[in-house]
Amino acid sequence: MRAVIAEDLALLRDGLVRLLRDNDIEVAEAVDNAVDLVRAVAEHAPDVAIVDVRLPPDFRDEGIRAALELRAAHPDLGVLIVSQYVEPTYAAELMADAARGGLGYLLKDRIGDVEQFVDAVRRVADGGTAIDPDVVGQLLGSRKRAEPLDVLTPREREVLGLMAEGRTNANIAAEIVVSVGAVEKHVASIFGKLRLPQADDGGHRRVLAVLAWLQGDGC
């Protein structure tokens, strides 16, 4: 597996390089700006790009803009966004382009948990999702059209949040201590109430559909 990193802080950038290489992930290049990120992806054809939201020169949304550009130009590229803070606007903008998977959005605090972070990198590179629970919470909480969500029971909202993190039905069952069958019923009920299409248990597409709907693209 090959990665490209875009992070302006030299210490964090170097730390990410060492962390990934120590876990058998090749780092083709590590850059500090969006222009070099786009070039590096074109040059090295990595499996995944790890991108900070804010990059030089303006430290606003350069990383997100570059990520959207890369996803359009390189359909098979996984993109893992890392951010210092939960930024719902940027997260929502990226999720709107996320229908094909291969997407992650994590807070930088999660990097300290090496095992989970490396797992997220691999999952995104393989076409899955890795959405930070805090980002999920902000997306759920920031939705202005809240009435449709009000039809969900507290348990269904809990399951919805876990789905958005990229959890399988088996993972969710273990987390909330119920049977897989019970989770399947909750998932079916959620899709029915939100008028979202069913998807297979292992699919990232159901997660991205839920996130897109939560941002106002659904019925």
N, C-alpha and C positions, 0 to 999 in steps of 0.2 A: 504494500500500500504506500502511495506517495502523497505527500501533503505540501501545500504552499501556505505560508503564514504572512498576514499583514497586521502588524502591531507597531505603533509608533514608539512605545516605551521600550528602550533597549534592554533593560533588565528582564522585563516580562517576555519580550521576544526571544531573548537568548534562553530563558528558562523553558519556554515552550519547545524550543528546538531540542534541548537536552531531554526534556520529559518524553517527547515523542520518539526520539531516537532510542532512548533507554527501553522503550516498549515496542521496538521493532517496527516503527513507522518511519519510513524514509522522508526526510524533509528536503525537498528539491531546492527551495529557496525561501528565505525570510526577508521581507521588505518592510518599509515603514510608511508607505504611502499608496494611494489607490492606483495611480498611474503605473507604478512598478508592479503592483499586484496583477493588473490586467495583462501586462507584458509577460510576467512570470508564468501565469496560467497558460497563455498561448504557447510559450516556449517549452514548458515542462509537461504539459498535459497531466496534471495531478488527478488523483481520485477525489481529493477534498481540499477546499480552501478554508482556512480558519481566519476570520476577518473581524477586526475591531469595528464597531459602529462609527466611531469618530476618528478620522485620519487627517493628516495635513492636506491642504494648507489651512483650511478654515475650522477643522475639528467640529464639524456639524453632522452631516450625514453622508460623508464621502464613502465610507465603508458600505453602507446600505446601497448607495447608487452603484458602486462597483459590483456588489453582489448581484443586483438585478441585471446589470449588463452581462456579467459572466454567465448567469443562468440562461439568458437568452442566446448567448453565443456558444455555450458549451452545455448542451442538455444533460449530459451524463455526469457533470461535475456536482459533487456534494458541496454544500456551503454551510459552514458552522459559524454563526455570528456570535461574538462574545462582547459583552458590554459591562461597564462598571455599574450601571444602574438599570432598573426596569424602565424602558422607554416604550410605552404602549403604541405611540404613533408610528415609530419606526418598525416595531414588531408587526403591527397590522399591515403596514405597507408591504413588507416582505411576504407575509402570509397570503396576501392577495395574489401573489405570483407562485404559490407553493403547491399547486395541484398535483405536480408529478413527484413530490417527495424529495429525498436527498437534502433535507433542510434541518438545521438546528439553531436554537437561540438560547444561549446560556449566559448567566451572570459570571463575571470573572472570579467571584468567590468560589465557584464550583471547581475551578482548576485545582484548588488545593486538595480535593479528593481525587487523587490520581487515577484510581481504578475506574471511578464513574466517568471521569472526563475522557479517558482513553476509550472507554466503551462508547461514549457519545460520538467521538470522532469516527470510530469504526462503523457505528450504526448509520451515521449520516453518509459516509463514503459508500456504504452498501445500499443506499437508496431509502433508508429509514428516516425517522425523525428523532429529535432530542430537544424537547422544549422545556425550559426551566419552569419548575412549579410556580415560582414567583411571577414569571411572565404570564403564565396561564391565569393566575389569580388577578393580575392587572387587566388582562383582556376580558375576563369575565366581569370584573367590577366596573370597567370603563364603558361597557356597552350601554348605549343610550336607549335603544329599543328593548327594554327589559321585559315587557309583558310576556312574550313567548316563553322566556326562561322561567317565568313564574309558574308555568304549568308543570314544571319538573318538581319531583319530590326532593327533599334534602339528600336522600341517598342517590338519586339520579344525578343531582348536581355534583356530588362527590365523585361518582363514576365518570361523569363528563370531564371533570378536571383531570382525573387519572388517564383517561383516554387521550386527552390533549397533550399529556406528557410523553405519549408514545407507548404506553403500557398495553400489553396484550391482555386478553380476558383472564388468562391464568395468573398474570402478575397482579391484576386488579383484585382477583379473588383472594390471593394471599395477603394483599395489603389490607383489605377490609374484613377479612376472615369470614368469607362466605364461600359457597360452592361456585364452581365455574358456571354451572347451569343457572344459578341465580344472577350472576353477572350478565350472562347472555340475555336473560329476560330484561334486565335493566337497560342494556344496550339497545335491544329491539324497541323498548318503550321510548327511549330517548329519540331514536331515529324517527319513530312514528310521530311523536309529539312535535318534533322540530321539522318534520317533513323532509328529512334528509335520506338519501338513498342508502340502502344497506351495503356493507362491504365485508370482505372476509376478515376473520379474526386477526390474522397477522398483518393486515394492511395498514400502511401509513396513510392511505388515502382517506380513510374515515376520520382520522385525526385532523387532517388538513381541511376536510370538508366542514367539520365542526368549527374549527378556528375561523375559516372564511365566513361561515354563517354568523358567528358571533360578532364579526366585524361589520355586518350589515349587508352581506352579499346574498343572504338566503331569502327564503320566502317570508 
